[in-house]
Amino acid sequence: MTDTTPTNSIPGDPPVAGFGSPDGPAEPTTRRWPVLVAVVIGVGLLGRLLFAVDAPANVLLLPEAGTVRAAQLDDGTPVFASHLADDTVHVVEAFGTVDGPIGSLVGWCPAARQFVDPHLGALYDPAGLRYSAAISGRAPADLVALDAPTPDDDLTSREFERIEGRGDAEDPLRIGEQVEPTDTRGAASSPLAGGRPLGTPTSCRVEPEPLVPPLDAAPPAVNRMLDHSFQATLLRLPRDGWHITDGWLVVGRDGGTTWCRQDPATIPPTCPDEAPVPIDVMISPADTGGGWAVIGGPLAARVSERRVVELAVLPRTTWRGSSLRGATRHEAVLRHVWDRRGEVELELPADVQEVPSCMDGDSASRSPLVARVEIAADTQFEVDGETDPLTLATSPADDPMEVPVEVLVDDVTCRALLVRSVD
């Protein structure tokens, strides 16, 4: 029997039509050319539609109606595409608009149907318009709330072209340039499904870690926000632009910065494995106020010429220590460390006539004044050689400690960053 299997076929494959197979003779080759040409032309047209020939392509898939999608553009810029129930589509950049030496990326809070900056407290509607109200993050809400937001307070919108497909969902969106703000802006809209904006739940907030959790405290709420942390990868310095990465930034009291691969869990922080990442992020001693900060987990880092030149936190970023927005040093006498209350009680100097801001107390109660300052798990203690606040903790029945101290209080969070005894 003559072997009719083609020489370029794999042994054991079924016979190919036209080469001794029972399926009959092969289709003439000339009939295939029109089909092949049509396929090539179709692919070419689709490629020109989706991908600009003279510029990098930024193509996202449209989320289903009533949902939001997080993505990154070709240069790493993090964006959100929101698809409202009425089929309106918005594409906004994720960068929050609260000023500071460290920026922030917002996250989408599905329970509240709004973009939330949990660290800095700003709130935005699905189109990126800033709400006048705010939540307490690392700053009290009244410091972040605005009487009349302006276009500069809104998230940056991007131009886009919606390419219609066979259905409402999964249509490609070709993203264009930033939309220039106008002098006028509409009012922040209601949520995706209509109605009034919902309150921001604890699952979309960031709370400081208490020194001692209350006995009857509920378990911490699970973070339900949609952010860009799922895109975190190793930091690749050769590519300029924004990166979502995993790492830890240690900011010293003088504003110096160090990049660590792992969480420096000590107080004060010590980098366990410093990474050779050049950082050109300017943080002045006035911003630290003499306190340190540890910021890490997922981070957004902008790279230029193989150096990190800008940083931003994500909703799931851990932030301990200074808010990097200033701190005030006070001299006082330490009377009590209330561990379960999360406070220290201080006796202020006799010449202080009013309880300073960020402290609680009754100005008319006594002289010298007695005030209380909030402490947390990241408050650093150096009192008579003792660094463990739980060892220093006192009960209401105990006599006052009467230890002269200096207390560094964050101007934004109003928490004590440092309690240190002085001669």
N, C-alpha and C positions, 0 to 999 in steps of 0.2 A: 504494500500500500504506500502510496506517495504521501509524504508529510506535507500538509498544506498550511501549517501554522507559520505566520510571518516570522521573519528572522529577528525582528526587534521586540517581539512579545515575550512575556515572562512564561517559562514552562509551567504548564498546569492551568493557564488562563483558558477560558472558553474560546472556541473559534470565533474569529471576527467575521462579520457579514461580508460576503464577497470573496472570502479566501477559504472556500470549501465548507462554509457553514450551511446549515439547512435553511437559513433565513433568506436565501436568494441572493441575487447579484447586488453589488454595492450601488448606492445612489451616485449618479454621475457627479464628478467633482465640480463641474461648471455650475451646477445648481446651488452649490454652497456659497459661492462668492458673494451674491447679493446679500445673503443673510449675514455673512461675516462683515461685509462693509457696513451694513446697517448697525451692527453691534458696536463696531469701532467708532462710528460717528456718534452713536448714542452715548457711549462712555465718555467720549471727548466733550460733548456738549454738557453732560452732567458734571464732569470735572471742572469745566470753565464756569459753570453755574455755582458750584460749591466752593471752588478754590480760585481766588484771584491769581492771575498769572504773574503779576508784577509785585505782589505783596503777600506776606504770610497769611494763611487762612485762619480765621477764628470761627469755627462752626460748632454750635451747641445743638442738642436735641431739645425740642420744646417739651416741657413737662405736661402732665395731664392737667386738665382744668381743675382749679382749686388747690394746686400744689406748687412747690418751689423746688428748683434744682440748683445745687452748688457746683461750680466748675471753675477751671482756670483757663485763661486764654493762652495763646502761644508764647507770650512773653512772661507768663506766670501770674498775671494779674488775676486775683480771685474775684469772681462775679457770682451773682445770683440771677436766675431767670424765674420770674413769678408769672403764673398763668391764672388770671382771675376767673371766677365763675362765669362772668359775662363775656369771656373770650379775650379780654384785654391782656396784653403781654407787656411786661416791663423787664428790662435788663439793667442792673445796677452793679457798680463795683462795691466790694464788701468793706471798704475802708471807712471806719467811723470818723466823725467830724469833731470830736472833742480834742482840743489841743493838748500837747504834752510831749516830753522828750521820747516817750515810747508810744507808738500808735496802737490802734486796735482794729480788729476785724469784727464786724457784727455777725450774729448768727440768727437763723430763722427760728422763732418760737412758735410751733404750730398750735399750741394751746391758746396763745394770745393772739395769733395771726398778725405778728408784727416782727420786724427786725429789732434785735436787742443787743446792746453793748453792755453785757453784764458787769464788766470791770469798771467802766466809766459812767454807766447809767443812762445813756441816751437811748431813745426809742424812735423807730421809724415805721411808716406804713409800707404796704407792699410795693408802692411806687418809689420808695426811698425818701419820702417827705418826712421831715423831722416833726415829731409831736412836741408840744410845749412841755408836757409832763415828762418826768424822769423817774427812775428807780434808784434806790441807794445801792451802790456797788462799793468801790473803794472810795467813793465820795458820797456825802449826804445828798439826797435827791434835790434839795433846795439849791445846792451849788451848781447843779447841772441843768435844772429846769430853765426854760426860756419863756419870757413873756410873749415874744413875737418872733418865732423862727424866720430866718431869711433864706434865700436860695443857697447861700454859702453854708448853711447848717444841714442841708440835705445830702443824701448819698449821691455820688456822681452817676448819672445815667449814661448809657451807651446807645448809640444808634444801632439798629439791626434791621435785617431783611428777613421776613418770614417766607420760607420756600414751601409752598403748599404741597403736601403729599396726599396719600390716599385716605388719611384719617386726621382727626384733630390732634392726637398725641403723636409724639416722635417726629413731627415736622422739623426739618433743620432750620436753625436760626443762624444767619451769617452776621457776625458782630462787627460793627464799624467803629468809628471814632467816638470820643467823649462828646456828650451833648453840652453845649455852652449854656450856663445858667442865664436865665432871663431876669429882668428887674421885678417881675411879678411872679407869684407862685399861688397855686390853689391851696385849699385847706387839705390837711392830711385826711386821707380817705378812711372809710370804715374797712373792716377786715374782708378777706376774700369772699366769704359767703354773705356779706352784707350785715347790717346791724351795727351796733356800737362796739368799739374796740373793747376787748376783754382785758381784765387785769393781768399783770405779768405774774405767773405762778412761781413758786420756789424752784421748780425744775428748770427755770430759765434765769436763775439768779446765781450769784457767787457770794457765799457767806464766808467770813473768816473762821478759821479753825479755833474753837474755844480752848482755853487753857485746860479746863475740866468740863466735859460735856455734862449738862444737867441730867440728873438721874431719870427724870420723866421725859427727856427729850425724845422726839420721834427720830427715826433713822434719817440721815441726810437724803434729800430728794435726789433721784437719779436725773442727771442732766439729759433733757430730752431735746436739746437744740440741734438743729442742722447747721453744721459749720464745715470748714474746709480741713479739719484735722485728719479726716480719713485719707487725704492726699499727701500726708507727710512722708517724706523720703529723706535719704541722706543728703546733706548739703553739698551741692556740686558748684564749686567756686568758678569753674571756667565759663559757665553760662551766666551772662548778665540778665538782670530782671528779678522778679519776685520768686521765691521758693517757699513752699510749706515744708517745714523740716522739724526734726526732733532735736532738741538741744537745751542747754541751760545757760542763761546769762547771769553772771554774778557781777553786781555793781557794788564797788567798794564805797566807803564813806567819802572818799575824795572824788568820786565819779569815775574812777578807773573801771574798765570792764574786762571780764575774762569769759571765754566760751568753754563750757564743760560738756562732756559727753553724758555724764550721769548727774543725778540730783545731788547737790551738796547739802545733805540733810542736817548738817551741824549748825549750831548757833554760837558764834557768828559763822557764816558759811566758809567752808574750805573746799576748793575744787578737788575732787578725788582723781580726776584724769583730765587735765587740761588739754583741749584740742587746739591744733595749730590753725585757728581761724582768725585772720586779721579783722579787727572791728574798728570802724571809723564812725561810731555813733557817739556824738558829743553829749555827755551828761555832766552838767556843772555841779560843783559842790553845793551851790545854792539849791539845786534841785533835790539832791540827796538830803540836805539839811543836817549832814553828819551821820545819817543812818545808812545801812546797807540794804540791798534788795536782791532777791533771787527770783528770776522769772524764767519759766521753762515748761518742758513737756512739748506740746506742739507750739511752734513759733513761725511767724512769717518774717522772712529776711530778704531784703533787697540787696543784690550783689552788683557791684560795678567794679570792673577791672580787678577781679579776684579778691575783692574786699567787701565785707558787709557794711553798708552805708546807712541802712535804715532797718528798724525792727518794729514789729507789731505783735500784740498778743491776740490769741483766739479765745473764744468763750471757754474752751477746755484747758487753757493755759493756767498753770499754778503761779501765783504771784504772792510772795512773802516779803515782809519788811516794808521799806519805805515806798510811798506812793510816787516818789520822784517828783513831787510838786511842793517841796519845802517842808521844814519842820522847825519847831521852836523849842529852845532849851530853857528849862526852869530849874531854879534851886529851891529845895524844899526839905522837909524832914519826913522821912518815911515812917508812918505809924502802923499801917496794917497792909498785908497782902491777902485780899479776899479771893482765894482761888476759885471757888464755885460761883462767885458773883462776876468773876473776870474783871476785878478792879484792884487798884491800889489806893489807899487813903493817905493823903499828904497834908502836912501842916505847912502853910505858906509863910513866907517871911512877914515880919510885923509891919513892914512898910507897904505891903500889898493890900490895897483897899477894896479890890473887887476880884471875884473869881475869874480867872482868864477864860477866854473862849476855849472850847474843847475840854473843859473841866466841868464837873457837876459839883454843886455845893450851894449853900445858903449864905449869901454875903452878910446877912444880918445875924447869923447864928452865934458867932463868937469872934474874938480877936485874940491871937491871930486866926486867920481864916483856915478852915479845913475843907479840902476839896478831894474829889475822886476822879481817877483817870482810868479808862478802859485798858485792859491788857488782853493779850491773846497768846496762842501757842508760839508765835514768832517774836514775842517780846524778849529782849535780851536782858538778863539780870547779872549784875556784878556787885553784890552787896556783901561787904565784909568777907570777901573770899568765896561766897556761895553763889553759884550760878543756876541752881535749880529752884524755880519759884515755888514748887510744891514743898520743898524743905523750909522755905521762908514763910509759908502760909500760916496765918493766925486765925483764931476764932474770936467771936465777939467778946468772949470772957477773958481773953488775954490782955495783958497790959500793952500799951503802945510800944513799938520798937524803938522809936526816937533815934533813927539813924539819918544823919545828914546825907542827902543824895542829890544828884542831878538827874532830871527826867527829860528825855527827848520825846516830844509829842508831835506826831505827824499832823501837819496843818490841814490835810484833807480827810484822812480816815479818823482823826481824833483819837488814835490809839497810841499808847506808849511804845516807842521803838526801843528805848534803852532806859533802864533804871540802874544807876551806878552810884555807889557810895563815894563820898569825897571827904577829904580831911577837914 
